[in-house]
Amino acid sequence: MYTFKRTQTIAAPLDEIWDFVSSPANLQKITPPYMGFNVITSNLPEKMYEGMIIAYKVSPLMGLKMKWVTEITHIKEKEFFVDVQQQGPYRFWHHEHHFKETAAGVEMTDILNYRPPFGILGQIANQLIIEKKLEEIFEFRKRKLEEIFG
């Protein structure tokens, strides 16, 4: 099991940040284009809710398309939400998104606990590829959120 944690401060009001992140339609906007991320769930509501299932097509490595299905398992309005992979590339994926209002804006913390597939090969892949990809994805997201909110 691995843990990946990132914190960034966004100079915007909590209401604006929450409105943006709680809309499933916005996830594609903060995902690197090379991932080929596409929400395939039809009739998505404007706001997520506990128990919501969202399906995507994504190409995390070498252009290989795969289906990824997540469930929003917990939400505390303007404080946190959790998504858990139900189907996808990982043996385990549990992603917490925390939000805290500060004098400088909103402190957003992601805590990702995950386990790659394929046992020892997955451990090697994590060291060689997965950790770096996660860094790239979260750095892209950080820049996009700064671009969107200033």
C-alpha positions in Angstrom: 0.0 0.0 0.0 1.3 3.4 -0.9 0.3 6.9 0.2 0.6 10.0 -2.0 -0.2 13.3 -0.3 -0.3 16.8 -1.8 -1.4 20.2 -0.5 -1.9 23.4 -2.3 -3.4 26.8 -1.4 -5.8 28.4 -3.9 -6.5 32.1 -3.6 -10.2 31.9 -3.9 -13.3 31.6 -1.6 -14.2 28.2 -0.3 -17.7 28.5 -1.9 -16.2 28.9 -5.4 -13.7 26.1 -5.0 -16.3 23.7 -3.6 -18.7 24.5 -6.4 -16.0 23.7 -8.9 -14.7 20.5 -7.4 -18.1 19.1 -6.5 -19.1 19.1 -10.2 -18.2 15.9 -11.9 -18.1 17.7 -15.2 -15.0 19.7 -14.1 -12.7 16.7 -13.5 -11.7 16.5 -17.1 -10.7 20.2 -17.0 -8.0 19.4 -14.4 -6.7 16.2 -15.9 -3.7 16.2 -18.3 -4.9 15.9 -21.9 -2.4 13.1 -22.6 -4.5 10.8 -20.3 -7.4 10.8 -22.8 -9.8 11.3 -19.8 -13.4 11.1 -20.8 -16.5 10.8 -18.6 -18.7 8.1 -20.1 -21.5 8.2 -17.5 -24.5 9.8 -19.1 -26.9 12.3 -17.4 -24.4 13.3 -14.7 -25.9 15.7 -12.1 -24.4 19.1 -11.6 -23.2 18.1 -8.1 -21.8 14.9 -6.7 -23.6 12.9 -4.0 -22.7 10.0 -1.7 -23.1 6.7 -3.6 -22.6 8.4 -7.0 -20.9 6.1 -9.5 -18.9 7.8 -12.3 -17.4 5.9 -15.2 -14.5 7.1 -17.3 -12.3 6.0 -20.2 -8.7 6.9 -19.5 -5.3 6.1 -21.0 -2.9 6.2 -18.1 0.0 4.4 -19.8 1.2 4.0 -23.4 -2.2 5.1 -24.9 -3.9 2.0 -23.6 -7.6 2.8 -23.1 -9.3 1.4 -20.0 -12.5 1.9 -18.1 -12.3 3.4 -14.6 -15.3 3.4 -12.3 -15.3 5.3 -9.0 -17.8 5.8 -6.3 -18.2 8.9 -4.2 -18.4 7.3 -0.8 -18.3 10.2 1.7 -19.1 13.9 1.5 -19.0 16.6 4.1 -20.1 19.8 2.3 -17.2 22.2 1.9 -14.9 20.1 4.0 -14.1 16.8 2.2 -15.1 14.1 -0.1 -13.8 10.6 -0.9 -13.7 8.7 -4.1 -13.0 4.9 -4.2 -12.2 2.9 -7.4 -14.7 0.2 -8.1 -13.1 -0.9 -11.3 -9.9 0.2 -12.9 -6.1 -0.1 -13.1 -5.4 -0.3 -9.3 -5.9 -3.2 -6.9 -6.9 -0.5 -4.4 -7.6 3.3 -4.8 -9.0 5.5 -2.0 -8.7 9.2 -2.6 -9.6 11.8 0.1 -10.0 15.5 -0.9 -9.9 17.9 2.0 -10.7 21.7 2.0 -9.9 24.2 4.7 -10.4 27.9 4.5 -7.4 30.0 5.5 -6.4 33.6 5.4 -4.5 33.0 2.1 -7.5 31.1 0.5 -8.4 27.5 0.5 -6.0 24.8 1.5 -6.8 21.7 -0.5 -5.2 18.5 0.6 -5.3 15.2 -1.4 -4.5 12.0 0.4 -4.4 9.0 -2.0 -3.9 5.5 -0.7 -3.4 3.0 -3.5 -2.0 -0.4 -4.3 -0.8 -1.2 -7.9 -1.8 -4.4 -9.6 0.6 -7.3 -10.3 2.3 -7.8 -6.9 6.0 -7.4 -7.0 5.8 -6.1 -10.6 3.4 -3.5 -9.5 5.8 -2.4 -6.8 8.6 -2.0 -9.4 6.2 -0.2 -11.7 5.3 2.1 -8.8 8.9 3.1 -8.3 9.7 3.5 -12.0 6.4 4.9 -13.4 3.4 5.3 -11.2 4.8 7.7 -8.6 6.2 9.9 -11.4 2.8 9.9 -13.2 1.0 10.8 -10.0 3.4 13.7 -9.5 2.8 14.9 -13.1 -1.0 14.6 -12.8 -1.2 16.5 -9.5 1.3 19.2 -10.8 -0.9 19.7 -13.9 -4.0 19.9 -11.7 -2.3 22.5 -9.4 -1.4 24.7 -12.4 -4.9 24.4 -13.9 -6.5 25.4 -10.6 -4.2 28.3 -10.3 -5.1 29.3 -13.9 -8.8 29.0 -13.2 -8.9 30.7 -9.9 -5.8 33.0 -10.1 
